[in-house]
Amino acid sequence: MSDFLIRRVPDHLSDWINTGVRQSGLSKTQFVKEALGIAYGQEHTPSLFSGCVPPVRFEPSALPFKFIDLFAGIGGFRSALTKLGGTCAFSSEWDKFSRKTYCAWFNETEEDIWGDINLLKTDADIRRNIADHDILAAGFPCQPFSLAGVSKKKSLGRAHGFEDEKQGNLFFKIAHIAKVKRPPVLFLENVKNLRSHDKGNTWHVIKTTLEDLGYVVFSEVIDACDWVPQHRERVMIVCFDKRVFGKAVPFQFPEPPKTRRPVLGDILDERYDQKYILTDHLWQYLQDYAEKHRRKGNGFGYGLVGPKDQARTLSARYHKDGSEVLIKPPRGGHRGRLDSKRSKGNPRRLTPGEAARLMGFDDDLAAFFGYEDGFPQVVSDTQAYRQFGNAVVAKVVEAVGRQIIQVMTRYLRANGNGCLIKG
Ligand SMILES: C[S@@+](CC[C@H](N)C(=O)[O-])C[C@H]1O[C@@H](n2cnc3c(N)ncnc32)[C@H](O)[C@@H]1O
């Protein structure tokens, strides 16, 4: 004998239970089957679309759902989706420094985070290790595909893409997981040129693979500059399972916020260590390099910005010379005594804390996770810059995530599970 707690019982069943009056059109056998079906489903597939326990904290407008965080980095997806009411059911990241930050920020242990995603080789590996979830989130590395290779294999009826272990492409690992776990929603992110990469072949393969799996695919290039003081164009890909949502999914990417565009002055610190000020040697080198390229007619050079500006895209190589985002010195030069290698008029780099805020990992988001003074830095400056340069802007994920949740909410309301929605 097992005891089941049946949550979210549809009206036609609960009316019968509460009143003892048989509801029209339902036999006793159907009633028992349906009730047991709900109980069984909830015990065995604990995601939103079959019922889940809401997390302790979520915004009143948010929906309790489960997601997985692939190519997790430092958790750009995780931070935003948790804020929207999600619970992370599985994370994968193989870089030891990113894992360190991720564990510290989200109170996880090393054992909680899966390493190399390619080690999940078979359907059985995936089923055994990845919990059921509503949203599969992944900012995956962009790798080239051979369209010709895929088409040829397809026409020969041979394994292609995610069925071909040798190919080992990370996108196909996402597709493999989607095929086995069938999450209702996929939420992917990549660099802007994914759509034009390899003359459009890469995007063609990605889109048709997702469609062949039965997903309706939406994609849009979004510039984060409406949410953070940085131009950062990334393609956002949102897919809905046709079998759940149908073919006409009412999804729209978010409109930019109506508030004024953020500027660097919003995220810069008044005080900073002098180590962030460029040495005379490096500053001279960057100026000479820019001049050399200017004379050749190239646009390469440093990006010098002030508090009223927006920054260029922060890259993973920012730690090398900081050239894409150099902060002008304050009027009258940097304050305090500087060592002999630096002059008061030299520009400076962003501090790691400023780089965090430039990526949307701001004090409000940190406070949501219990940090009063911003997210803690647990790796070297070099690693921290690299991690921020690779990350997704959490505020953009949050904005797109809200739109996804609207679709999920509509679906649940229409299907009699409206009581899930709080507020
Ligand atoms: C573009 S970054 C994603 C960053 C993430 N969205 C964030 O907000 O921090 C891609 C990440 O995938 C990780 N990665 C690459 N190959 C991997 C693999 N085979 N298994 C697990 N992680 C991998 C890299 O270490 C990197 O952190």
The ligand as an SDF file (V2000), in Angstrom:
LIG
                    3D

 27 29  0  0  0  0  0  0  0  0999 V2000
   29.5560   30.6450  -23.3820 C   0  0  0  0  0  0  0  0  0  0  0  0
   29.9570   29.9690  -21.8670 S   0  0  0  0  0  0  0  0  0  0  0  0
   28.3940   30.0040  -21.0440 C   0  0  0  0  0  0  0  0  0  0  0  0
   28.3830   30.9310  -19.8780 C   0  0  0  0  0  0  0  0  0  0  0  0
   27.1010   30.9470  -19.0690 C   0  0  0  0  0  0  0  0  0  0  0  0
   25.9270   31.1210  -19.8770 N   0  0  0  0  0  0  0  0  0  0  0  0
   27.1520   32.0400  -18.0130 C   0  0  0  0  0  0  0  0  0  0  0  0
   26.2300   32.8270  -17.8840 O   0  0  0  0  0  0  0  0  0  0  0  0
   28.1660   32.1190  -17.3050 O   0  0  0  0  0  0  0  0  0  0  0  0
   30.1240   28.2620  -22.2500 C   0  0  0  0  0  0  0  0  0  0  0  0
   30.5370   27.3970  -21.0650 C   0  0  0  0  0  0  0  0  0  0  0  0
   30.5110   26.0380  -21.4800 O   0  0  0  0  0  0  0  0  0  0  0  0
   31.5330   25.3490  -20.7720 C   0  0  0  0  0  0  0  0  0  0  0  0
   31.7890   24.1000  -21.5180 N   0  0  0  0  0  0  0  0  0  0  0  0
   32.3600   23.9600  -22.7420 C   0  0  0  0  0  0  0  0  0  0  0  0
   32.4030   22.6710  -23.0860 N   0  0  0  0  0  0  0  0  0  0  0  0
   31.8500   21.9680  -22.0730 C   0  0  0  0  0  0  0  0  0  0  0  0
   31.6020   20.5710  -21.8480 C   0  0  0  0  0  0  0  0  0  0  0  0
   31.9510   19.6490  -22.7450 N   0  0  0  0  0  0  0  0  0  0  0  0
   30.9900   20.1990  -20.7010 N   0  0  0  0  0  0  0  0  0  0  0  0
   30.6190   21.1280  -19.7800 C   0  0  0  0  0  0  0  0  0  0  0  0
   30.8390   22.4560  -19.9360 N   0  0  0  0  0  0  0  0  0  0  0  0
   31.4400   22.8610  -21.0630 C   0  0  0  0  0  0  0  0  0  0  0  0
   32.6860   26.3370  -20.7880 C   0  0  0  0  0  0  0  0  0  0  0  0
   33.6180   26.0580  -19.7480 O   0  0  0  0  0  0  0  0  0  0  0  0
   31.9450   27.6710  -20.5830 C   0  0  0  0  0  0  0  0  0  0  0  0
   31.9020   28.0370  -19.2290 O   0  0  0  0  0  0  0  0  0  0  0  0
  1  2  1  0
  2  3  1  0
  2 10  1  0
  3  4  1  0
  4  5  1  0
  5  6  1  0
  5  7  1  0
  7  8  2  0
  7  9  1  0
 10 11  1  0
 11 12  1  0
 11 26  1  0
 12 13  1  0
 13 14  1  0
 13 24  1  0
 14 15  1  0
 14 23  1  0
 15 16  2  0
 16 17  1  0
 17 18  1  0
 17 23  2  0
 18 19  1  0
 18 20  2  0
 20 21  1  0
 21 22  2  0
 22 23  1  0
 24 25  1  0
 24 26  1  0
 26 27  1  0
M  CHG  2   2   1   9  -1
M  END
$$$$
